[in-house]
Amino acid sequence: MVMANTSQVSGKLPDGYRAIPLSDCDQGAALRLCVLVRQTPDPVAGHFLILRDLPDAVVYLGCVTDASGAVREWIELWIQSVEGLEASLPAQRETFCNHTLDARWARNAEQLRTLNPTCLLQTGWESRHPLPSFLDLGRNAPVHPWAAEQGGRWELCLADDLLQAAGLPAYSTSLFRYWYQPCMGKESLFVPTVGGSPQSPRTRPLAEVLGDTDHHLPLNPQGGLMIAATLFPLGLEDYVDLLGGKPWKGLAHGKKHLTFDGPYRALEDWSEKQQDPKHLFLGAQGRAGRLVEIFHLKLQLIAEMVRQVRSCVSAGQLPFLNLAGDSFRVKLEHTGAGLPLLWTSNCLLVKPSDAYALPVETSDFRYFIRPRVSGASIYLPEGLSRGLQGNGSVRLRKVLPPDQDRTILEGTLVTEERLAGSPNDLVWIRLPLPSGRLDLYGHLYATEGLAQGEARFRTVPQRLPEGVAGALRAAEGVSFARSAFEVVPLLSTPCDLYSLGVLAVRTLLVDEENTLAVALDDVLSLARQVAAEHKPDVPLAERLQMIFEKDNRYPASLGPHRLTRQEIDAPEAFQWLPPELWYDTLGAVIRLFPGLGPDSICRDFGDVPALALETVFNQPLEAFEKLLLRSRSLIVLDWNLNREIHTAIKSYLDCNRSLEG
């Protein structure tokens, strides 16, 4: 039975939606890669169902259809877009360009393939630009613009020499993109596709080139790279709420919800179905059994999130700096092997890193920034996007004796800007030397005797040519007026640890009465109190228990009854779930937040080895895996049940191995 205002997504398309192929070459193919489009746009959401909006891409809901038009698989379509990046990057924006974005895109595709080889659909568009495309809703077909008078299609111009000969910025070193017609060669006109693009006598407006096709729906007008991956229908937060007892209505698109067949059909009436042993081992054993099993499954989810993040960081040596609730999705499998439905869940990272490494080419230090300043997010530490740019005077105090072949400078920065930040923040200064511009990187530090608006800095060891180092020694005591500078917060994987802490709070402590904002505030208050009362010889769990026993507000707000939407109070939940196990879990969560006290894994958001960024995740992963072992023993109530669960899990794993083989 279909819920009101809900479209059932199965082998056929939902009512009011079309699946339009991405390329006109697919029109006669046996299998077609398509994007899902609503024929009549939703007043708010429009034609497309957008799953995520990333700094350099938009992710749409798509599908693979056969020759009959039946849906064979639901997918995510990632389409690259550089619109807005040029205006939003920090002072190092000149280091970001189409070339680096394309290379990064290919690495992200390879990372997705490594994490889950069966999920990525290889199209070739991961590293080869497709034709610019629009959608003709009347013909239910893609449109690739072309010019009848020249008889050739417009393509994205990657040839730097052709662009520069027309007085336009090169593709590889800019963030601008232009169409051209390869058949015209050097005589081709150019069409800018990014707002604010430079013009020349050889450019033509996009609207003029499109002519009477301007009613077509733009899908990939920039000819951006693409990724197609298997859709994991459940969002992380949807799955967490489902574990707590809230039904899942499906993917929201405006006022409608698209639901899915297979294991997802049972999720609409979840408040009743969760008591069925087909969905939970202890579902029929009352509230106590369900609470314990939900606790275990939520711990499993947290451990999997930490493991996924660690694997990605280890492979790319790049933090995320953007982890949030939409960074993960969850897929449920068919339960023919006898394993309860919720034990088949598979969590996967679906949002790539937002971090870019600053090009401190003359140093071994690594610093990371985000590509644009976005709105505040509860999942990100305060001040993540904080930065300061300006011009000031720079006085060189002295050039310190070389550290091996590297030079260190001390100086004073004078500016009218308010220089407030952490001593770990990176300061970038550009000095105008006779030999050319010199970029210096270092840290501000506090000292006495400075006037208002002055700050002392010391550079990190940098390899400089001997002529440059000599010019700097000769300039000791000289003031360089109007030198550009920027202060960038030192950010690395401890920021991701913070985000995982918030995700753990969202998973364990948010219900109908407790919002994430309230739960997070209470957890951070508890962490600060634990730090203030720190006793090295007393385990963290024991200190948490003493605080809970002294302060009644913590059991009420942070007790195990928050795991579920069932009517359970804190004392009752503590009878069913061993208190020491709950306190150890809260302790593992508190330790994820950097800089809150001696118990924190990291002292601050830059406390990580520069060449081993993944090591901050080792301790929490080990802690949650130990908690999983302990919580699993609560589910296995007797030896008969133990053998039953072991048999079900073994059958499920054997079935998966045979399918993969």
C-alpha positions in Angstrom: 0.0 0.0 0.0 1.4 3.4 -1.0 1.4 6.1 1.7 -0.4 9.3 1.0 1.8 11.8 -0.9 4.4 9.2 -1.5 5.7 7.6 -4.7 6.8 4.0 -4.7 10.2 3.5 -6.4 10.6 -0.1 -7.7 11.2 -1.4 -11.1 9.2 1.4 -12.7 9.6 5.1 -12.4 7.5 7.0 -9.8 4.5 8.9 -11.1 5.4 12.3 -12.4 9.1 11.5 -12.9 11.2 10.8 -16.0 14.5 9.1 -16.4 16.5 11.0 -19.1 19.7 9.6 -20.4 22.9 11.6 -19.8 24.1 11.3 -23.4 22.4 11.1 -26.8 24.7 8.2 -27.5 22.8 6.1 -24.9 19.4 6.5 -26.7 19.6 3.0 -28.3 21.7 1.3 -25.7 20.5 -1.8 -23.8 21.3 -0.1 -20.5 21.2 3.7 -20.0 22.6 5.9 -17.4 19.9 8.4 -16.5 19.1 11.3 -14.2 15.7 11.4 -12.5 13.7 14.5 -13.4 10.3 15.7 -12.2 8.2 16.6 -15.2 6.4 19.4 -13.4 8.9 21.2 -11.1 8.3 21.2 -7.3 7.7 24.8 -6.2 10.7 24.5 -3.8 12.9 21.6 -4.9 12.6 22.1 -8.7 13.0 19.4 -11.4 15.9 17.5 -9.9 16.2 15.5 -6.7 19.5 16.8 -5.2 21.1 14.5 -2.7 24.0 16.7 -1.8 25.5 20.1 -2.8 29.3 20.1 -2.6 31.8 22.9 -3.1 32.8 21.6 -6.5 29.8 19.3 -7.4 26.1 18.7 -7.2 24.9 15.1 -6.5 21.6 14.1 -8.2 19.4 11.0 -7.9 19.8 8.9 -11.1 19.2 5.4 -12.2 20.2 2.7 -14.7 17.3 1.7 -17.0 17.0 -1.1 -19.5 15.6 -0.9 -23.1 12.1 -1.2 -21.7 12.6 1.8 -19.4 12.5 -0.3 -16.2 14.8 0.8 -13.4 17.6 -1.7 -12.8 19.5 0.2 -10.2 19.3 3.5 -8.3 22.5 5.6 -8.4 24.0 8.9 -7.3 25.2 11.2 -10.2 28.0 13.5 -9.2 28.4 16.4 -11.7 31.4 18.7 -11.3 30.8 22.5 -11.1 33.2 25.3 -10.4 30.6 28.0 -10.2 31.4 30.3 -7.3 34.7 28.9 -6.4 36.8 31.7 -7.8 35.0 34.3 -5.6 35.1 32.3 -2.4 38.6 30.9 -2.1 41.0 32.4 0.4 44.2 34.3 -0.5 45.8 31.2 -1.8 43.1 30.9 -4.5 45.6 31.2 -7.3 46.8 27.7 -6.4 43.4 26.3 -7.2 42.6 25.8 -10.8 40.8 23.5 -13.3 43.8 21.2 -13.5 44.0 20.6 -9.7 40.2 20.2 -9.5 40.2 17.6 -12.3 43.1 15.7 -10.6 41.3 15.8 -7.3 38.1 14.5 -8.9 39.9 11.5 -10.3 41.4 10.8 -6.9 38.0 11.0 -5.3 36.7 8.5 -7.8 39.6 6.2 -7.1 39.0 6.6 -3.3 35.4 5.6 -3.7 36.4 2.6 -5.8 38.9 1.5 -3.1 36.4 1.9 -0.2 33.7 -0.1 -2.0 34.6 -1.6 -5.3 31.1 -2.8 -6.1 29.5 0.7 -5.8 31.3 2.7 -8.4 30.0 2.5 -12.0 32.9 3.1 -14.3 31.9 5.5 -17.1 35.1 7.1 -18.2 33.7 10.5 -17.2 35.7 10.3 -14.0 38.7 11.7 -15.9 37.3 12.5 -19.4 35.0 15.5 -19.8 31.7 14.7 -21.3 29.9 17.0 -23.7 28.1 20.0 -22.2 24.5 18.8 -21.7 20.9 20.1 -21.3 17.7 18.2 -21.0 14.7 18.5 -23.4 11.7 17.5 -21.2 9.4 17.5 -24.2 11.4 14.8 -26.1 12.6 13.2 -22.9 16.2 13.4 -24.3 19.5 15.0 -23.6 20.7 18.0 -25.7 24.3 18.7 -26.6 24.5 22.2 -28.1 25.9 22.5 -31.6 26.1 25.2 -34.3 24.3 24.4 -37.6 26.4 26.9 -39.6 29.7 25.2 -38.7 28.2 21.8 -38.3 30.0 21.0 -35.1 29.2 20.5 -31.5 30.3 22.7 -28.7 32.8 21.1 -26.3 34.7 22.2 -23.2 38.0 23.8 -24.4 41.0 22.2 -22.6 43.6 23.7 -25.0 45.5 26.5 -23.1 47.1 27.7 -26.3 43.8 28.3 -28.1 42.3 30.1 -25.2 45.3 32.3 -24.7 45.5 33.1 -28.4 41.9 34.4 -28.1 42.9 36.6 -25.1 41.3 34.3 -22.6 42.7 32.7 -19.4 44.1 29.2 -19.8 42.0 26.3 -18.7 44.7 24.6 -16.6 45.6 27.6 -14.5 42.2 29.2 -14.0 38.8 28.4 -12.7 37.1 29.6 -15.9 35.6 27.3 -18.5 34.7 28.0 -22.2 33.0 26.1 -24.9 34.6 25.9 -28.4 34.2 24.0 -31.6 37.1 21.6 -32.3 36.2 21.5 -36.0 36.9 25.2 -36.3 40.4 25.0 -34.7 42.0 28.4 -34.2 39.0 30.1 -35.8 36.6 28.9 -33.2 34.5 31.2 -31.1 34.3 30.7 -27.3 31.4 30.6 -25.0 32.0 31.3 -21.2 30.0 29.1 -18.9 31.2 30.5 -15.5 29.8 33.7 -14.1 32.3 36.6 -14.2 34.4 35.0 -16.9 36.8 37.4 -18.9 35.5 38.3 -22.3 37.2 39.0 -25.6 36.2 39.8 -29.3 36.1 36.0 -29.8 33.5 35.2 -27.0 29.8 34.9 -27.4 27.1 34.9 -24.6 25.7 31.5 -23.7 22.1 32.7 -24.4 23.0 33.8 -27.9 24.6 30.4 -28.8 21.7 28.4 -27.3 19.1 30.5 -29.3 15.6 29.0 -29.1 16.9 26.1 -27.0 17.2 28.3 -23.9 14.1 26.6 -22.4 16.1 23.4 -22.0 16.9 22.4 -18.5 20.7 22.7 -17.8 22.2 19.6 -16.3 26.0 19.9 -17.0 26.5 23.1 -19.0 30.2 23.3 -17.9 31.1 19.9 -19.3 32.2 18.9 -15.8 33.6 15.5 -14.9 31.1 13.0 -13.5 30.9 10.0 -11.1 28.1 7.4 -11.0 27.8 5.3 -7.8 25.3 2.9 -6.3 22.7 4.8 -4.2 22.6 4.0 -0.5 19.0 5.1 0.1 19.1 5.8 3.9 20.9 8.9 5.2 22.9 8.4 8.4 20.5 10.5 10.4 17.5 8.7 9.0 19.1 5.3 10.0 19.9 6.6 13.5 16.3 7.7 13.9 15.1 4.4 12.6 17.1 2.5 15.2 15.5 4.7 17.8 12.0 3.7 16.5 11.1 6.4 14.0 9.6 5.2 10.6 11.4 6.2 7.4 9.2 7.8 4.8 11.8 7.8 2.0 13.8 10.4 0.1 12.2 13.8 0.4 11.7 15.9 -2.8 9.7 19.0 -2.0 6.4 17.8 -0.5 6.8 14.2 -1.8 8.7 11.2 -0.5 10.2 8.5 -2.8 10.3 5.1 -1.1 12.0 2.0 -2.2 11.1 -1.7 -2.6 13.0 -4.6 -1.1 14.2 -4.3 2.5 13.1 -0.6 2.7 9.4 -1.3 2.4 9.2 -2.4 6.0 10.5 0.9 7.3 7.3 2.9 6.8 5.6 1.0 9.6 8.7 0.6 11.7 7.1 1.1 15.1 5.4 -2.2 14.6 7.9 -4.1 12.5 10.8 -3.6 15.0 9.2 -6.1 17.3 9.5 -8.8 14.6 12.5 -11.1 15.0 13.1 -10.7 11.3 14.4 -7.2 12.0 16.0 -7.5 15.5 17.3 -10.6 17.3 15.7 -9.4 20.6 12.8 -7.5 19.0 10.2 -9.8 20.6 11.8 -9.7 24.0 10.3 -6.4 25.1 11.8 -2.9 25.7 14.8 -4.2 27.6 15.9 -6.5 24.8 15.4 -3.8 22.1 17.3 -1.2 24.1 20.4 -3.4 24.5 20.4 -4.4 20.8 19.8 -0.8 19.6 22.8 0.2 21.8 25.0 -2.4 20.1 23.9 -1.5 16.6 24.6 2.2 17.3 28.0 1.4 18.6 28.6 -0.6 15.5 27.6 2.4 13.4 30.0 4.7 15.2 32.9 2.3 14.9 32.2 1.9 11.2 32.2 5.7 10.7 35.5 6.0 12.4 36.9 3.1 10.4 35.7 4.6 7.1 37.2 8.1 7.9 40.5 6.5 9.0 40.8 4.5 5.7 40.1 7.6 3.6 42.6 9.8 5.4 45.3 7.0 5.4 45.0 6.6 1.7 45.0 10.3 0.8 46.8 11.9 3.7 44.2 14.7 3.6 41.7 15.6 6.4 38.0 16.0 5.6 37.1 19.3 7.4 33.5 18.8 6.4 32.2 15.7 8.1 28.5 16.0 9.0 25.3 14.0 9.0 25.2 13.9 5.2 28.7 12.5 4.9 27.4 8.9 5.3 24.6 6.8 3.9 23.4 3.4 4.9 22.3 0.5 2.8 20.3 -2.5 3.9 20.6 -5.9 2.3 18.0 -8.6 1.6 17.6 -11.0 4.6 17.4 -14.3 2.9 20.4 -15.6 4.8 18.4 -15.4 8.1 20.2 -12.4 9.6 17.8 -9.8 11.0 17.3 -6.7 8.8 19.2 -4.2 10.9 22.2 -6.4 11.2 22.7 -6.2 7.4 23.3 -2.4 7.4 26.3 -1.2 5.5 27.6 2.4 6.2 29.6 4.2 3.6 31.3 7.6 3.3 29.7 9.4 0.3 31.0 12.9 0.6 34.6 13.6 -0.3 37.0 15.8 1.7 36.7 19.6 1.6 40.3 20.1 2.5 43.0 21.5 0.3 46.7 21.4 1.2 48.4 24.8 1.2 51.4 24.9 -1.1 54.2 25.5 1.4 56.6 24.2 -1.2 59.7 25.3 0.6 58.8 23.4 3.9 57.9 20.0 5.1 55.0 21.4 7.1 51.5 20.7 5.9 48.5 23.0 6.4 45.0 22.6 5.1 42.1 25.0 4.3 38.6 24.7 3.0 37.7 25.9 -0.4 35.0 28.3 0.7 33.6 29.9 3.8 30.3 28.2 4.5 27.6 28.7 7.1 28.1 27.6 10.6 27.5 23.8 11.2 27.0 22.1 14.5 29.2 19.3 13.2 32.2 21.6 12.8 34.4 23.2 15.5 33.8 26.9 16.1 36.2 29.0 14.0 36.8 26.3 11.4 36.4 28.9 8.6 37.9 31.7 10.6 40.6 33.6 8.9 42.0 37.1 8.5 43.3 38.8 5.4 44.8 42.3 4.9 47.8 44.4 4.3 50.3 45.6 6.8 53.9 46.6 7.4 56.5 43.9 8.1 59.7 44.6 10.0 62.4 41.9 9.7 64.2 41.6 13.1 66.7 38.9 12.3 67.5 35.9 10.1 68.3 33.0 12.5 71.2 30.7 11.9 70.3 28.1 9.2 68.7 24.9 10.4 70.6 22.6 8.1 69.7 24.0 4.7 66.6 25.9 5.9 66.1 29.5 6.9 64.1 30.9 9.8 63.1 34.5 10.2 61.8 36.6 13.1 59.8 39.8 12.5 57.0 42.0 13.5 53.7 42.4 11.7 52.0 45.8 12.0 48.3 46.1 11.0 45.1 47.8 11.9 43.4 44.5 11.9 42.7 42.8 15.2 45.2 39.9 15.4 43.5 37.4 17.7 44.1 33.7 17.2 45.9 30.6 18.3 49.7 30.4 18.3 49.2 27.3 16.1 47.5 29.4 13.4 49.5 29.7 10.2 50.4 33.2 9.1 51.2 33.8 5.4 53.2 37.0 4.5 54.2 38.1 1.0 57.3 40.2 0.9 58.2 42.4 -2.2 61.9 41.7 -2.7 64.0 43.1 -5.6 64.3 39.5 -6.9 60.5 39.0 -6.9 57.7 38.1 -4.4 58.6 35.9 -1.5 56.0 33.9 0.4 56.8 33.3 4.1 54.9 31.0 6.4 55.1 31.0 10.1 53.3 31.5 13.4 52.4 34.5 15.5 53.4 34.5 19.2 52.8 36.6 22.2 55.6 38.8 23.7 55.8 41.8 25.9 56.6 45.4 24.8 54.6 45.4 21.6 52.3 48.3 20.7 48.6 47.8 19.8 48.2 46.4 16.3 51.6 44.7 16.4 52.3 40.9 16.5 55.6 39.0 16.5 56.0 36.1 14.1 58.6 33.4 13.4 58.6 31.5 10.1 58.7 27.7 9.8 62.0 26.4 8.4 62.0 27.1 4.6 64.4 26.2 1.9 65.4 29.4 0.2 67.9 30.1 -2.6 71.2 31.6 -1.2 70.6 34.8 -3.1 67.2 35.2 -1.4 68.5 34.3 2.0 71.3 36.9 1.6 68.8 39.6 0.5 66.8 38.9 3.7 69.9 39.2 5.9 70.7 42.5 4.3 67.1 43.6 5.0 67.2 43.1 8.8 65.6 46.1 10.4 63.9 47.2 7.1 60.2 47.8 7.0 58.2 46.4 4.1 55.1 48.5 3.7 51.7 47.2 2.5 52.7 43.5 2.5 49.8 41.2 2.0 49.2 38.7 4.8 46.7 36.1 5.8 46.2 34.2 9.1 44.8 30.7 8.5 43.7 28.4 11.4 45.8 25.3 11.7 43.3 22.6 10.8 43.8 18.9 10.4 42.3 15.5 11.3 41.5 16.5 14.9 38.8 18.6 13.3 37.4 15.4 11.9 37.7 13.8 15.3 35.5 16.6 16.7 32.9 16.0 13.9 32.9 12.3 14.7 32.2 13.3 18.3 29.2 15.3 17.3 28.0 12.4 15.1 28.4 10.0 18.1 26.3 12.4 20.2 23.7 12.5 17.4 23.7 8.7 17.3 23.5 7.9 21.0 21.7 10.9 22.7 19.2 12.5 20.4 15.5 11.5 20.6 12.1 13.2 20.4 12.8 15.3 23.5 16.6 15.9 23.2 17.8 17.9 20.2 21.4 17.7 19.0 22.1 21.2 20.1 21.0 20.4 23.7 22.7 17.0 23.8 26.0 18.4 22.5 25.9 21.3 24.9 25.4 18.9 27.8 28.2 16.6 26.6 30.6 19.5 26.3 29.6 20.8 29.7 30.2 17.3 31.2 33.6 17.1 29.4 34.7 20.4 30.9 33.5 19.3 34.4 35.5 16.1 34.0 38.5 18.1 33.0 38.2 20.4 36.0 38.0 17.5 38.4 40.6 15.4 36.6 42.4 12.8 38.7 45.1 10.9 36.9 44.8 7.8 39.1 41.0 7.5 38.6 39.6 6.0 35.4 37.5 8.3 33.2 34.4 6.1 33.6 34.6 6.2 37.4 34.8 10.0 37.3 31.8 10.2 35.0 29.8 8.0 37.4 30.7 10.2 40.4 29.5 13.3 38.5 26.3 11.5 37.4 25.6 10.6 41.0 26.2 14.1 42.2 24.3 16.0 39.5 20.8 14.7 38.6 20.7 16.7 35.3 23.2 14.5 33.6 21.4 11.2 34.0 18.2 12.9 32.8 19.9 14.4 29.7 22.6 11.9 28.9 21.3 8.6 30.2 20.9 5.4 28.0 17.1 6.0 27.7 18.0 8.5 25.0 19.0 5.6 22.7 15.4 4.9 21.8 12.0 6.6 21.4 10.4 4.0 23.7 8.9 5.3 26.9 11.8 4.5 29.3 13.3 6.7 32.0 16.9 6.9 33.0 16.8 4.6 36.1 14.9 1.9 34.2 17.4 2.1 31.3 20.4 1.8 33.7 18.8 -1.5 35.0 18.9 -3.0 31.6 22.2 -1.6 30.3 25.2 -2.0 32.7 26.1 1.5 34.0 29.8 0.9 33.7 29.4 0.1 30.0 27.4 3.3 29.4 30.0 5.4 31.3 32.8 3.8 29.2 30.8 4.8 26.1 30.4 8.4 27.2 34.1 8.5 28.0 35.0 7.3 24.5 32.8 10.0 23.1 34.2 12.8 25.3 37.7 11.9 24.3 36.9 12.6 20.7 36.7 16.4 21.3 40.1 18.1 21.1 41.4 20.5 23.7 38.8 19.9 26.4 41.2 18.6 29.0 43.7 15.8 29.8 41.3 13.1 28.6 41.1 14.5 25.0 43.0 12.5 22.4 44.3 15.7 20.8 45.4 18.9 22.6 44.1 21.1 19.7 43.0 21.0 16.1 46.5 20.7 14.8 47.8 18.0 17.2 48.7 15.3 14.7 51.9 14.1 13.0 52.2 15.9 9.6 52.9 12.6 7.7 50.5 10.3 9.6 47.2 12.1 9.7 45.2 9.0 10.3 46.8 8.2 13.7 44.3 10.3 15.6 41.6 7.7 14.8 43.6 4.7 16.2 42.6 5.1 19.9 38.9 5.8 19.3 38.6 3.0 16.9 40.1 0.6 19.3 37.9 1.9 22.1 34.6 1.5 20.2 35.6 -2.0 19.0 36.2 -3.1 22.6 32.8 -1.6 23.5 31.2 -3.6 20.7 32.6 -6.8 22.1 31.2 -6.1 25.5 27.8 -5.0 24.2 27.5 -8.1 22.0 27.7 -10.3 25.0 24.5 -8.7 26.3 22.6 -9.8 23.2 23.8 -13.4 23.4 21.7 -14.3 26.4 22.4 -18.0 26.4 24.4 -20.7 24.6 21.4 -21.7 22.4 20.9 -18.1 21.2 24.7 -17.7 20.8 24.7 -20.7 18.4 21.7 -19.3 16.6 23.2 -15.9 16.1 26.6 -17.4 15.1 24.9 -19.6 12.5 22.9 -16.7 11.1 26.0 -14.4 10.8 28.1 -17.2 9.2 25.3 -18.0 6.7 25.1 -14.3 5.7 28.9 -14.0 5.3 29.1 -17.2 3.3 26.3 -16.0 1.0 28.1 -12.7 0.4 31.4 -14.4 -0.3 29.8 -16.6 -2.9 28.2 -13.6 -4.6 31.5 -11.7 -4.6 33.3 -14.8 -6.0 
